[in-house]
Structure formats: C-alpha cells, structure tokens
C-alpha cells in the first residue's frame, strides 16, 4: 500500500495538472472566439464568390485552363490541413485516418505508382504522413502560428500553376469543417479541375436571379481574374474552418481533462484519508498494547 507521502505527492501533481488544463481551456476558448469571427466573416464572401463564378461560367464561351479536365487522371495532389499543436483530442488522427481511408478506396493505384502527392499544413500532418512513407512534396510546419491569407494564397497559386502546366490532373483539400465546439465534419473536397456544373448548382442566388448582366470588358476576362481568387478563397476558408475546429476540439479536450483530474484528486484524497486513518488506528493500537504490557509487569 502506498504511504502518505506518495499519495500526497500524487495529489499535488494532479492538482498542478488540473491548473494547467484549466488554463489551456481558457486560452483555447479565447482563441476559438477569434477563430469563429474570422470564419463567419469569410463564409458569406466565399459563397458570393462562388455565386459570381457560377454566373460567369454559365455565360462564358471560352474554355479556361483552370477548368480543363482530362479523360485519364495520371497525377493527383492532396492538400491536408492539420494543426501545429496537439492536446486537441482526436482532431488530427480522425482526419488523417479519413484521408488514408479515402486514399485506399480511391487513390491506392496512384500511391503505388508514386503519382499521389501530398502537401501538409501543420506539424502534425507533416509528421503523420512522412512517417507512413507518403509522397510528401511540400510541408508547412508552424503554419498556424501566424495565420495569414497571403500564405494560403501563395500555396494555392503555386498549385494552380502546376495544374495548368499539367503537373497534376486533380487537386483535393482535406480539412475539418467547423460544426460545433464538440463536433467537426471531416471533409475531402475536389477543387481542381473546377467543375462548371458543380459551381452552378452551388450558386443558389444565381439560379434565383433572372436578371441579365453586362460584363466589362467581357465575362471571359473577369472569369480569368476570379477563378484564381475563387481557389485561393476555398483554401483560406478550409484553413479558417480547421483553425476554429482545432480550438474547439482543444477546449473540449482540456475541459474533459480538467474534470478527470478533479475526479482523480477526489479519489486520491479519499484514499489518503483512509491510509491516514489506518495509520492512526495502528498507532493507537500499539500505544494501548504497550500500556497494557507495562501494566502487566
């Protein structure tokens, strides 16, 4: 049986851990509010960009290289948005396992032929896929330390250029979509080539609006400018969704850890009192026994 000093040290250790997890929960809650604000502000903008692109695609007659499609897909790129830090429950592992499951079901032949490439955002994604011998061609550790639109724009612009030069035939983004503080949707979305039918279907406002528009200089020139912006916003939106999901997952995990620490501390204090009472009872018994022995003499 553990002695009183060991139990007392354990109680102190659990109490210190509880203070840390409680502080981390408060920090995550503060970051979550900011992340949610940025995410909520971006959602309408991303939706409206998609509406405008959908309307332009419907009125354009020229083919844009970003919308090219091929009958035979040879090279696939997947951008995986993870996190830089841990202590956020199954936030990363659940997404990474979903990505692996998707690869096994749809892209295993490309992985076997080494034509499946992966770009990782965050240290956790980098470590996970490199350890499992995936073809990780580009990594961005520390990406979420200073989250800026220019970073995602540079990444997506490079990917778009590689797509135009036919280095990749399809591009996907895997990320956690924010649903609530305790829940995330794991999503793998195809962003290239741009599907005109899919964009038009997603453009609810465009379908409801029957007005005719005049485009200056012309719809093709505007579309050429808007398509790269649309792609940049899609990655930026995915990054913001993932960031908000990460903070929500960490806040939930730290809350559970704090509650578990409280339960453990309560059990340890009960055990401490039991051991202490047992020791006091033993001492009293020894004193009584000694007094009786002296009295008998």
Secondary structure, DSSP 4 states (H G I P E B T S, - for coil): ---HHHHHHHHHHHHHHHHHHHHHHHHHHHHHHHHHHHHHHHHHHHHHHHHHHHHHHHH--SPPGGG---SS---EEEEEE--S---STTHHHHHHHHHHHHIIIIIHHHHHTT-EEEEEESHHHHHHHHHTT--EEEEETTGGGG--HHHHHHHHHHHHHHHHTTS-SEEEEEEEEEEETTEEEEEEEEEES--HHHHHHH-HHHHH-------SS-HHHHHHHHHHHHHHHHHHHHHHHHHHHHHHHHHHHHHHHHHHHHHHHHHHHHHHHHHHHHHHHHHHHHHHHHHHHHHH-
